[in-house]
């Protein structure tokens, strides 16, 4: 905070907040887990050493003002991965000339999973866990889906590339004939064979939960 700072008007606060929306290069906070020459930035900062972190591209879809009672400002942020909320507080505060920091931070959603659906770990038991498991495919619901044959599923499980037709560029969710997620893959141009899917992370389905076995996912990384 800036000593002697006066309370900004709500209109000025909204204008400062609006500047954060969009695609930009964001300066990470020095007290972060990013590494500088092999050392965590927060370790360097705590030791009083200079920390020079390069700005990183981030996408902030929206920032809504939920409440404002000087000096407290409550925001709701929808953003992409890698965004630092502390940097938003810092930048908004600098723009308003009063400084800014994060007092309370709550992650309310990541992908399709929301805080409203969360389960208290203390309430879980071995016999109740299967009832709370979600299909692994939901974790990559944002990715285009590519269907595989039974033979291709076997190849992917061994870390092999598989030839596909009409698949979109970028990462894709690979599903078997039963619709269950098998792996996350990426497209590569394979010589005369056209496009092929290279495995990024193969899904290994658990076997100890009876009927719920198709709902468990362990990431296994392999080279094609």
C-alpha positions in Angstrom: 0.0 0.0 0.0 1.0 3.6 -0.6 1.2 5.7 2.6 -1.2 8.6 2.5 -3.2 7.2 -0.4 -6.7 8.4 -0.8 -9.7 6.2 -1.6 -10.2 6.0 -5.4 -13.8 6.5 -6.7 -15.7 3.4 -7.8 -15.7 4.6 -11.4 -11.9 4.9 -11.3 -11.7 1.4 -9.8 -13.8 -0.1 -12.5 -11.7 1.6 -15.2 -8.5 0.3 -13.7 -9.9 -3.2 -13.4 -11.1 -3.2 -17.0 -7.5 -2.6 -18.2 -6.6 -6.2 -17.0 -9.0 -7.9 -19.4 -7.7 -9.4 -22.6 -4.4 -11.0 -23.8 -1.3 -9.3 -22.4 2.2 -9.8 -21.0 1.9 -10.1 -17.2 4.8 -9.5 -14.9 4.9 -12.4 -12.4 5.3 -11.5 -8.7 8.8 -11.9 -7.3 7.4 -14.1 -4.6 6.5 -16.9 -7.0 7.5 -20.5 -7.6 9.1 -19.6 -11.0 12.7 -20.6 -11.3 15.6 -18.2 -11.9 18.9 -20.0 -12.8 17.6 -23.1 -11.1 16.4 -21.4 -7.9 12.8 -20.5 -6.9 12.1 -16.8 -7.2 10.6 -16.7 -3.7 13.8 -18.1 -2.2 15.8 -15.3 -3.9 13.3 -12.6 -2.8 13.3 -13.8 0.8 17.1 -13.7 0.7 17.0 -10.1 -0.4 18.4 -10.9 -3.8 17.3 -9.2 -7.0 14.7 -11.1 -8.9 14.3 -10.5 -12.7 11.3 -12.4 -14.1 10.3 -12.0 -17.7 6.7 -11.1 -18.5 4.5 -14.0 -19.5 1.6 -14.1 -21.9 -1.8 -14.5 -20.1 -5.4 -14.4 -21.1 -7.9 -12.7 -18.7 -11.5 -13.2 -19.9 -13.2 -11.0 -17.4 -12.8 -9.2 -14.1 -16.0 -8.3 -12.3 -16.2 -5.9 -9.3 -18.3 -7.7 -6.7 -17.8 -5.2 -3.9 -15.9 -2.1 -2.9 -15.5 -0.6 0.6 -12.2 1.2 0.8 -9.6 -0.2 1.3 -11.1 -3.6 0.4 -12.0 -4.5 -3.2 -13.7 -7.9 -4.0 -13.2 -9.1 -7.6 -14.2 -12.2 -9.6 -11.7 -13.2 -12.2 -12.1 -15.6 -15.1 -8.7 -16.3 -16.6 -6.5 -18.7 -18.4 -3.7 -20.8 -17.0 -0.5 -19.1 -15.7 -2.3 -15.9 -14.6 -1.2 -14.5 -11.3 -4.1 -12.9 -9.4 -1.5 -11.1 -7.1 -0.2 -9.4 -10.3 -3.7 -8.2 -11.1 -4.0 -6.7 -7.6 -0.6 -5.1 -7.9 -1.2 -3.6 -11.3 -4.7 -2.3 -10.4 -3.3 -0.8 -7.3 -0.4 0.9 -9.2 -2.8 2.3 -11.7 -4.9 3.8 -9.0 -1.9 5.1 -7.1 -2.7 3.4 -3.9 -1.0 0.0 -4.2 -2.7 -3.4 -4.0 -2.3 -6.8 -2.5 -4.3 -10.0 -2.2 -5.8 -10.7 1.3 -8.1 -13.6 0.4 -8.0 -15.8 -2.7 -10.5 -18.6 -3.5 -10.4 -20.7 -6.7 -14.0 -21.3 -7.5 -13.6 -23.2 -10.8 -11.0 -24.9 -12.9 -12.3 -26.1 -16.3 -15.6 -27.9 -15.8 -15.0 -28.5 -12.1 -16.5 -25.9 -9.7 -16.1 -25.3 -6.0 -19.9 -26.0 -5.5 -19.2 -29.6 -6.5 -16.2 -30.1 -4.3 -16.1 -32.7 -1.6 -14.6 -32.3 1.9 -11.7 -34.8 2.0 -12.5 -35.5 5.7 -15.8 -36.9 4.6 -14.3 -39.5 2.2 -13.8 -43.2 3.1 -12.6 -46.1 1.0 -16.1 -47.3 0.4 -17.5 -43.9 -0.6 -14.7 -42.7 -2.9 -16.0 -44.6 -6.0 -19.3 -42.7 -5.8 -17.5 -39.4 -6.2 -15.2 -40.3 -9.1 -15.8 -38.5 -12.4 -15.1 -39.7 -15.9 -11.6 -38.8 -16.9 -12.9 -37.4 -20.2 -14.5 -34.5 -18.2 -11.0 -33.2 -17.3 -10.3 -32.5 -21.0 -13.8 -31.6 -22.1 -12.4 -28.5 -23.9 -10.3 -30.6 -26.3 -11.6 -31.9 -29.6 -12.3 -35.7 -29.6 -10.8 -38.3 -31.9 -12.2 -41.8 -31.8 -9.9 -44.8 -31.9 -10.4 -48.4 -32.9 -9.7 -51.2 -30.5 -6.4 -51.8 -32.3 -5.4 -48.2 -32.1 -6.2 -48.1 -28.3 -3.8 -51.0 -27.9 -1.1 -49.1 -29.9 -1.6 -45.9 -27.8 -1.3 -47.9 -24.6 2.2 -48.9 -25.8 3.1 -45.3 -26.6 2.9 -45.7 -30.4 1.6 -43.1 -32.9 -1.6 -43.9 -34.7 -2.7 -42.7 -38.1 -6.0 -40.6 -38.2 -8.0 -38.7 -40.7 -9.7 -35.4 -40.4 -8.3 -34.7 -36.9 -8.0 -31.0 -35.9 -4.6 -29.4 -35.1 -3.3 -29.1 -31.6 -4.1 -31.4 -28.7 -6.9 -33.8 -28.9 -8.7 -36.2 -26.6 -8.3 -39.8 -27.8 -11.3 -42.0 -26.9 -11.9 -45.7 -27.4 -14.9 -47.4 -29.0 -16.7 -47.2 -25.6 -16.2 -43.5 -25.4 -13.7 -43.7 -22.5 -10.7 -41.4 -22.5 -7.5 -43.3 -23.6 -5.0 -40.5 -23.9 -4.3 -36.9 -24.8 -2.5 -36.6 -28.1 -0.9 -34.1 -30.4 -0.9 -34.1 -34.2 2.3 -34.5 -36.2 2.8 -34.7 -39.9 4.2 -38.1 -40.6 5.9 -38.3 -44.0 3.8 -40.1 -46.6 1.4 -41.5 -44.0 -0.2 -38.1 -43.5 -1.3 -37.0 -40.1 -0.6 -39.1 -37.0 -1.4 -38.7 -33.4 1.5 -38.8 -31.0 0.7 -39.7 -27.4 1.2 -36.9 -24.9 -0.2 -38.7 -21.8 -1.6 -42.2 -22.0 -4.5 -42.9 -19.6 -4.0 -46.0 -17.4 -7.3 -47.1 -16.1 -7.5 -48.4 -12.5 -8.7 -51.9 -11.9 -9.5 -51.8 -8.2 -12.9 -50.1 -8.1 -15.2 -52.6 -9.7 -17.8 -50.9 -11.9 -16.0 -47.5 -11.4 -12.8 -48.7 -12.9 -13.3 -46.6 -16.1 -13.5 -43.4 -14.0 -9.9 -43.4 -12.7 -7.0 -42.0 -14.5 -3.3 -42.1 -13.9 -1.1 -40.1 -16.4 1.6 -42.2 -18.0 4.0 -40.4 -20.3 5.5 -42.3 -23.2 7.6 -41.5 -26.3 6.0 -42.5 -29.6 
